[in-house]
Amino acid sequence: MSAAFLHSSAFALVVAGAACLYLASPRQSLLRLRWRKAGLFAAAFLLAAWMVWRIRLESSTAFFATLAALMPLLIALPSVVALKGRK
């Protein structure tokens, strides 16, 4: 597999994990219903992203790459939803 495919698939898994973390939070405003199993899906997506990055990187490097990709998404998601709600 090419490195670009691995990195983009791992980043897609991190985006899915960040979205599930946002949906699992009690004060999210995207959906009024709280998705109960979103936290488990978030953990599964983030673990899968770490395992995909683990193919090309060392274990600790893959862990910190997952965290570094997750941090800006956790900041951006509530901001994007807040901007979407403003009319």
Secondary structure as UniProt FT lines:
FT   HELIX           3..24
FT   TURN            26..27
FT   TURN            36..37
FT   HELIX           38..56
FT   HELIX           59..85
//
